[in-house]
Amino acid sequence: KRSNVRLELAVGASQISGNVILLNDMPVLLLENSDANNNATVELIGVGTVVELPVKGADGVGNVAVAVGHAICKDGAEYNRDITNGKRIGFALGAVASGATTTIMVALAPLNP
């Protein structure tokens, strides 16, 4: 079953349509070659829903930035990158500064532990 979530994201230089690449922790299928700005339309593999969530730039050790493709965890009442104490729920589709809490889009996806 193919995802219906498609976005234009920064994928890096010389990426070829049809390839599967990782953007940090998030696998994506390239639907076109990367352009001169290193962007391409991608399909988010295994993603059925995208939601806005308040994500904190933190993990199990302390404050850390969040970038597109990082795994996002539900850690008590907080969403962050803490895989040690939280349960992975999806991938960041936006950036959060270290220690800050910012509402960003998160691609919900089943993830292996």
ABEGO torsion letter per residue (X at the ends): XBBABBBBBBAEBGBBBGBBBBBEABBBBBABBBBAAGBBBBBBBGBABBBBBBBBBBBAAEBBBBBBGBBBBBBEABBBABAAABBBAEBBABBBBBGBBBBBBBBBBBBBX
